[in-house]
Amino acid sequence: MPVTGGPRRPLTRMAQGPQRADLLELFFDLAFIASLTLTSQKMAAEQTWTGIGQALLALSTLWAVWVTTTLITDTYSPRNRPIPYLILGIMFGVMLMSAALPTAFRDHGLIFGGTWAAINLGRGLVLIRSLRRRQGQERSLRALVWNLVSGTLWVVGGLVADPGWRLVVWLAALAVDYIAFGFRFPIPGRAPLPQYQVAPEHLAERYQQIYILTLGELVLVSVLSLSHQPFTPGRIGAFGIAFLTAVVLWWSYAQGAGATLRDAIEASPHRSRLVQTNPYAHWLMVVGVVSTAAGIERIIAQPGERPGAPMTALILGGAGLFLFGRAVLEHEVYGRVPLSHVIGVVAAIALAPPAAHLAGLALGVAVALVLLAVAAAEFVRARHRPAPAPATP
C-alpha cells in the first residue's frame, strides 16, 4: 500500500494530483457487495413487511457507511497516512456488520449497532487527531458530537430485546445520522460549516462504480437462483427477464444523468447542493435494484406462484424507487424531471391491484416492460437532451 508523507503532510487532495478512484477504494467496495447480497437474501427469504423493513434499515445503515467513507476519500488522499489505515478499519467494520445482518434483529443486534457506533466514533477520533491545527478539524469535532448521540441510540437499540422496539430505536438513530450529514452537522449557536468541497471526477467515478456493483448483485442473484433449481421453461424465461431488467437498469443510468455526473458537478453553480442530494438519489436507485434482485430471486425459484403482498411490493416498489431516484438525479443534473419517469412510477403503482392475480413470471414481464418503455422514451429524449449548463464565474 503506497503511503507517503510525515505527520505534517497535508491530508487533503491536491488539485494537481490524481483524482481517479484509488485501488484501496475499490477494495473497500468488496465489503459493501456482501451487504447487498445478504440484504436481498433476507428480503427474499422472509417475505414479510417486518422483514423487508428490517432489511431496508440495515441497507440504509450500510449505505451511510459507504457515503461517509467516500466523502473522506474525496476530501483526503487515501495515499496519505492515516487515511488508508482508517479505510481498512472501516472495511473490517462493514464486513462485521454484514455478517451480523441476517440476525441483527435477533441475537446479534449489539454487534450490528455497536459496530456502526464504533465506526463513527473511531473515524471521528482519528480525523480529529490527524487534523489538529488544520482546516477541517471543526467539521470532525461537530460530527463526533452528533455521532455520540446516534451511537448511543445504536447501542441502546442493540440491547433492546424486542425486535419491534429495536427497529424503532434504530430508525431514530439512522434519522439522526442522515439529518446530521444532510445539514452538515449543525451546532446551536455556532456558524454553519462551509459547503463540502469535492473533487468532481473522483466523486462521480465513485458513485458510478457503486451503482454498477449494485447491478452486479442483481446479476449474481439471478445466476445463483437459477443454478440452485432444475432448469424449466418458466425458470429460464424468468432468468431472461432478469437479464433484460439488468440491461435496462444499466442502460438507463449509463446513457442518462449517471454518465454526465462529473460534468454536472463541475458545471453546476450549486455544486454543494448536488453533492448533498447525490447520495440520496443513488440511495433510492440502490434500494430499487436490491429490492428488484430479491423479487427476481423468488420469481426464478417459483415462476408460476402468485407473489404475496410483501413480495409484490418488492417487485413493483423496486422499479418505482429506481425510477424515482433516476428522476431526482435527472433533475439535479439537467434541471428537469422527465415525464417518462413520472409515468413509469405511476404505471408501477397501477400494477399493484392486478398483481394479486398474476403469476410471478407474468408480474416480472410487466415490470420489465414498464422499465423498457421508460428506457425507450429516454433514448428518444437523449437526442435532444441539453448538456449541463456551464458554471458561472
ZAZA-481587 format. One line per 5 residues: number of its first residue (from 1); for each residue x, y, z of C-alpha. Coordinates in steps of 0.5 Angstrom, whole numbers. Each point is the difference from the previous one (the first is absolute). Example, Ala and Ser with C-alpha at 12.3 -4.5 7.8 and 13.67 -1.06 7.14 Angstrom:
1 = 25,-9,16  2,7,-2
//
This chain:
1 = 0,0,0  3,7,-2  0,4,6  4,7,0  2,6,4
6 = 1,2,7  -4,2,6  -1,7,-3  -1,-2,-7  -7,3,-3
11 = -5,-6,0  -5,4,-5  0,-2,-7  5,5,-4  -4,3,-6
16 = 6,-2,-5  0,-7,3  -3,-7,-2  -8,1,0  -2,-7,-2
21 = -2,-5,5  6,-4,4  0,-8,0  -1,1,7  -7,3,-1
26 = -2,-6,-5  3,-5,5  -5,3,5  -6,0,-4  1,-8,0
31 = -2,0,7  -7,4,-2  -1,-5,-5  -1,-5,6  -5,4,3
36 = -4,1,-7  0,-8,0  -3,-1,7  -5,5,-1  -3,-2,-6
41 = 0,-7,3  -3,2,6  -6,3,-4  -1,-6,-4  0,-5,6
46 = -4,4,5  -6,3,-5  -3,4,6  -1,7,1  4,0,6
51 = 6,-4,-3  0,5,-6  0,6,5  6,-3,4  4,-2,-7
56 = -1,8,-2  2,2,6  6,-4,0  2,2,-7  -1,7,1
61 = 5,0,6  5,-3,-4  -1,5,-6  1,5,5  7,-3,2
66 = 2,0,-8  -3,7,-1  4,3,6  6,-4,-2  0,2,-7
71 = 0,7,3  6,-1,4  4,-3,-6  -3,6,-5  3,5,5
76 = 6,-3,3  5,-4,-4  0,-8,1  7,0,-1  2,4,6
81 = 0,-2,7  -4,-2,4  -6,0,-5  2,-7,-3  0,-3,7
86 = -7,4,1  -3,-3,-6  3,-7,1  -3,0,8  -7,3,-3
91 = 0,-6,-5  1,-5,5  -6,3,4  -4,0,-6  2,-8,-1
96 = -2,-1,7  -7,4,-1  -1,-4,-6  1,-7,4  -5,2,5
101 = -5,3,-5  -4,-6,0  -1,-1,7  0,8,2  -7,-1,3
106 = 1,-6,4  7,-2,3  5,5,-3  -3,7,1  5,2,4
111 = 5,-2,-5  -3,4,-6  -2,6,4  6,0,4  5,0,-6
116 = -3,5,-3  0,5,6  8,-2,1  1,1,-8  -3,7,1
121 = 4,2,7  6,-3,-3  0,3,-6  -1,7,4  5,-1,5
126 = 6,-2,-6  -2,6,-4  0,5,6  7,-2,2  2,0,-7
131 = -3,7,-2  3,3,7  1,8,-2  -2,-2,-7  -6,2,-4
136 = -6,-5,0  1,-2,8  -6,4,2  -4,-4,-5  2,-6,3
141 = -1,2,7  -7,2,-2  -1,-7,-3  2,-3,6  -5,4,5
146 = -5,-3,-5  3,-7,0  0,0,7  -8,1,0  -1,-5,-5
151 = 5,-5,2  -4,0,7  -6,-2,-4  3,-5,-4  3,-4,6
156 = -7,1,4  -3,-3,-6  4,-6,0  -1,-1,8  -8,0,-1
161 = -2,-7,-1  -7,1,-3  1,0,-8  -5,6,-1  2,5,5
166 = 8,-2,-2  -3,2,-7  -3,7,3  6,2,3  5,-2,-6
171 = -5,4,-4  1,6,4  8,-1,1  0,0,-8  -4,6,-1
176 = 5,4,5  6,-3,-5  -4,2,-6  -2,7,3  7,2,2
181 = 3,-2,-6  -5,4,-5  0,6,5  8,0,0  0,-1,8
186 = -3,6,3  1,2,7  -4,5,3  3,7,1  5,-2,-5
191 = 1,3,-7  -2,-5,-6  6,-4,-2  3,1,-7  -3,-4,-6
196 = 3,-6,-2  6,1,-4  1,-6,-5  4,-3,-6  -6,-1,-5
201 = 4,-5,-4  1,-4,6  -7,0,3  -3,-1,-7  4,-6,-1
206 = -1,-3,7  -8,0,-1  0,-2,-7  5,-6,3  -5,-2,6
211 = -6,0,-5  3,-5,-5  2,-4,6  -7,0,3  -2,-2,-7
216 = 5,-6,1  -5,-2,6  -6,-1,-5  4,-4,-5  3,-4,6
221 = -6,-2,3  -3,-2,-7  5,-4,-1  0,-4,7  -7,0,0
226 = 0,-4,-7  6,-4,2  -4,-3,6  -6,-2,-4  -2,-5,-5
231 = 0,3,-7  -7,1,-2  -3,5,-6  -3,4,6  6,1,3
236 = 4,1,-6  -5,5,-2  1,4,7  7,0,-1  -1,3,-7
241 = -4,5,4  5,1,5  6,1,-5  -5,5,-4  -1,4,6
246 = 7,1,2  2,2,-7  -6,5,0  2,3,7  8,0,-2
251 = -2,4,-7  -5,5,4  6,2,4  6,0,-5  -4,3,-5
256 = -3,5,5  2,5,5  5,-5,3  4,0,-6  1,8,1
261 = 0,0,7  7,3,0  -1,6,-5  -6,1,4  3,1,7
266 = 6,4,-4  -5,5,-3  -5,1,5  -1,7,3  -3,-4,6
271 = 5,-5,1  0,-1,7  -8,-2,-1  2,-5,-5  5,-3,5
276 = -5,-1,5  -6,-2,-4  4,-5,-4  1,-5,6  -8,0,1
281 = -1,-1,-8  4,-6,0  -2,-3,6  -7,0,-3  3,-4,-6
286 = 4,-5,4  -6,-2,4  -4,0,-6  5,-5,-3  1,-4,6
291 = -8,-1,1  0,-2,-7  5,-5,1  -4,-3,6  -6,0,-4
296 = 4,-4,-6  2,-5,4  -7,-2,2  -2,0,-7  5,-4,-2
301 = -1,-5,5  -8,0,0  -1,3,-7  -8,-3,0  -1,2,7
306 = -4,6,2  4,5,4  -3,2,6  -1,8,2  7,1,3
311 = 4,-3,-6  -5,4,-5  2,6,4  8,-2,-1  -1,-1,-8
316 = -4,6,-1  3,4,5  7,-1,-2  -2,2,-7  -3,6,3
321 = 5,2,4  5,-1,-5  -4,5,-5  -1,5,6  8,0,1
326 = 1,1,-7  -5,6,-1  4,3,6  7,-1,-3  -3,3,-6
331 = -3,6,3  7,1,4  4,-1,-7  -5,3,-5  -5,5,4
336 = -6,-4,-2  -4,-6,2  -1,-5,-6  -7,-1,-2  1,-7,-2
341 = 3,-2,7  -6,3,4  -5,-4,-5  5,-6,2  -1,1,7
346 = -8,0,-1  0,-6,-4  4,-4,5  -6,2,5  -5,-1,-4
351 = 2,-7,-1  -1,-2,7  -7,-1,0  0,-5,-6  7,-3,3
356 = -4,-4,5  -3,-4,-6  7,-1,-4  5,-6,1  7,3,2
361 = 2,-1,-7  -5,4,-3  1,5,5  7,0,-2  -1,1,-7
366 = -5,6,1  5,4,5  6,-2,-6  -5,3,-5  -1,7,4
371 = 7,1,1  2,-2,-7  -6,5,-2  4,6,4  7,-2,-3
376 = -3,1,-7  -3,6,2  7,2,3  3,-2,-7  -4,5,-4
381 = 1,5,5  7,-1,0  1,3,-7  -3,7,3  3,0,7
386 = 4,6,1  7,0,3  1,2,7  0,8,1  7,3,0
391 = 2,2,7  -1,8,1  7,3,2
//
